[in-house]
Amino acid sequence: MRPSILVAVHGAAGRMGQAILRTLIGREDIELVAALVRSGSDLSGRLLAATLGARAPAIAYTSSLRADLMPAVLIDFSVAAAFDRALACAVDRKMAFVSGTTGLTAKQRAALDSAAASIAVLWSANFSLGVALLARLVAEAARSLPDWDCEIVEAHHNRKQDAPSGTALALGREVASARDQDFDAVAKFSHVGVNAPRAPDSIGFSVTRAGDIVGEHTVMFATQGERIELVHRVTDRDIFARGAVAAAHWIAARPPGKYALADVLAGDPSQVSDA
Ligand SMILES: NC(=O)c1ccc[n+]([C@@H]2O[C@H](COP(=O)([O-])OP(=O)(O)OC[C@H]3O[C@@H](n4cnc5c(N)ncnc54)[C@H](OP(=O)(O)O)[C@@H]3O)[C@@H](O)[C@H]2O)c1
């Protein structure tokens, strides 16, 4: 049997961090060696079993990666403010880096590109198979309907920190790229005011934050008399966790470089949907 791939999870206390830890329990091909939480977190020093039950690996949550541990991959689902440290740790320790943290600045995205010179990196705003397909359908619709208005509507739970969602922005970039537009020039983040009609080439974004909505995205293409809506709804955040774990498994043996979820799906889509 092939040895397990060793992984560490950064942001382990969060909703996604916990979903990833649950996904890893019982897997023989991939082994959790560190669950990293914020310095000062109540969980620091407590056994994983405290939140995950008796089947959890017998390790404690910690705020720093022990020098003797050699994970092959660092999985990061945290907050933008903690992202730089996680990426620096991956580069220093020569770990491949899989991240789904959203709300990153242009500087942080550029740092990911630089890191790709020395380690394998894969960042995705959305680790679901359905959204990967949605992005392809959106690009096709944007190319086929170049003059139709495009609006992107998204909804998430009331504790989400960034808005619009990373997925909404990524879908907007697909539209802009398919239409040969400069995304930053055409993205419009609110329709408010009087005498403020819609700019013809714009891509509009609307945001809802309420309750426990896991994630919903609608990409609308509209013209006089008809419209098309491409909708994706997530009801269980474990799908993101499965996608991230599949990506970690896939990237462990890759050389330095920047990879996308589509590269993982191109290998074996069932890894993400059924794992
Ligand atoms: N790409 C995708 O498919 C996808 C899917 C869902 C979510 N996301 C993104 O993933 C991220 C996490 O989402 P979530 O729903 O899990 O949010 P969350 O529940 O708020 O979790 C974020 C976690 O990050 C932790 N954190 C903050 N500072 C830290 C630090 N310095 N070191 C280590 N951990 C730190 C927080 O710790 P405390 O609890 O101690 O404050 C919290 O547990 C967000 O950016 C979200 O938008 C991406």
The ligand as a Tripos MOL2 file, in Angstrom:
@<TRIPOS>MOLECULE
LIG
   48    52     1     0     0
SMALL
NO_CHARGES

@<TRIPOS>ATOM
      1 N1        -13.3290   28.0110   -1.7700 N.am      1 LIG1
      2 C1        -14.4290   27.4320   -1.2670 C.2       1 LIG1
      3 O1        -14.9490   26.4480   -1.8330 O.2       1 LIG1
      4 C2        -15.0010   27.9780    0.0060 C.ar      1 LIG1
      5 C3        -16.1690   27.4240    0.5670 C.ar      1 LIG1
      6 C4        -16.6100   27.9330    1.7730 C.ar      1 LIG1
      7 C5        -15.9190   28.9450    2.3970 C.ar      1 LIG1
      8 N2        -14.8120   29.4740    1.8070 N.ar      1 LIG1
      9 C6        -13.9830   30.5010    2.4360 C.3       1 LIG1
     10 O2        -13.1700   29.8310    3.3910 O.3       1 LIG1
     11 C7        -12.8780   30.7270    4.4600 C.3       1 LIG1
     12 C8        -13.3210   30.0860    5.7700 C.3       1 LIG1
     13 O3        -14.7340   29.9360    5.7340 O.3       1 LIG1
     14 P1        -15.5370   29.4380    7.0250 P.3       1 LIG1
     15 O4        -16.9490   29.4010    6.6230 O.co2     1 LIG1
     16 O5        -14.8800   28.2250    7.6010 O.co2     1 LIG1
     17 O6        -15.2900   30.6820    7.9960 O.3       1 LIG1
     18 P2        -15.1820   30.6820    9.5790 P.3       1 LIG1
     19 O7        -16.1020   29.6650   10.1710 O.co2     1 LIG1
     20 O8        -15.3350   32.1070    9.9950 O.co2     1 LIG1
     21 O9        -13.6960   30.1850    9.8570 O.3       1 LIG1
     22 C9        -12.5610   30.9800    9.6750 C.3       1 LIG1
     23 C10       -11.5610   30.4760   10.6750 C.3       1 LIG1
     24 O10       -10.3200   31.1220   10.4740 O.3       1 LIG1
     25 C11        -9.7460   31.2250   11.7490 C.3       1 LIG1
     26 N3         -8.6350   32.1540   11.8480 N.ar      1 LIG1
     27 C12        -8.6800   33.5080   11.9620 C.ar      1 LIG1
     28 N4         -7.4300   33.9890   12.0960 N.ar      1 LIG1
     29 C13        -6.6010   32.8970   12.0680 C.ar      1 LIG1
     30 C14        -5.2080   32.7420   12.1840 C.ar      1 LIG1
     31 N5         -4.4130   33.8150   12.3360 N.pl3     1 LIG1
     32 N6         -4.6780   31.5040   12.1420 N.ar      1 LIG1
     33 C15        -5.4640   30.4160   11.9980 C.ar      1 LIG1
     34 N7         -6.8230   30.4990   11.8930 N.ar      1 LIG1
     35 C16        -7.3640   31.7320   11.9260 C.ar      1 LIG1
     36 C17       -10.8850   31.6390   12.6510 C.3       1 LIG1
     37 O11       -10.5140   31.3280   13.9740 O.3       1 LIG1
     38 P3        -11.4190   31.7260   15.2490 P.3       1 LIG1
     39 O12       -12.6510   30.8860   15.1210 O.co2     1 LIG1
     40 O13       -10.5860   31.3390   16.3880 O.co2     1 LIG1
     41 O14       -11.6610   33.1950   15.1160 O.co2     1 LIG1
     42 C18       -12.0050   30.7570   12.1280 C.3       1 LIG1
     43 O15       -12.0650   29.5330   12.8170 O.3       1 LIG1
     44 C19       -13.6020   32.0340    4.1120 C.3       1 LIG1
     45 O16       -12.7010   32.8900    3.4380 O.3       1 LIG1
     46 C20       -14.7120   31.5760    3.1840 C.3       1 LIG1
     47 O17       -15.1670   32.5890    2.3090 O.3       1 LIG1
     48 C21       -14.3400   29.0010    0.6360 C.ar      1 LIG1
@<TRIPOS>BOND
     1     1     2 1
     2     2     3 2
     3     2     4 1
     4     4     5 ar
     5     4    48 ar
     6     5     6 ar
     7     6     7 ar
     8     7     8 ar
     9     8     9 1
    10     8    48 ar
    11     9    10 1
    12     9    46 1
    13    10    11 1
    14    11    12 1
    15    11    44 1
    16    12    13 1
    17    13    14 1
    18    14    15 2
    19    14    16 1
    20    14    17 1
    21    17    18 1
    22    18    19 2
    23    18    20 1
    24    18    21 1
    25    21    22 1
    26    22    23 1
    27    23    24 1
    28    23    42 1
    29    24    25 1
    30    25    26 1
    31    25    36 1
    32    26    27 ar
    33    26    35 ar
    34    27    28 ar
    35    28    29 ar
    36    29    30 ar
    37    29    35 ar
    38    30    31 1
    39    30    32 ar
    40    32    33 ar
    41    33    34 ar
    42    34    35 ar
    43    36    37 1
    44    36    42 1
    45    37    38 1
    46    38    39 2
    47    38    40 1
    48    38    41 1
    49    42    43 1
    50    44    45 1
    51    44    46 1
    52    46    47 1
@<TRIPOS>SUBSTRUCTURE
     1 LIG1         1 GROUP 0 **** ****
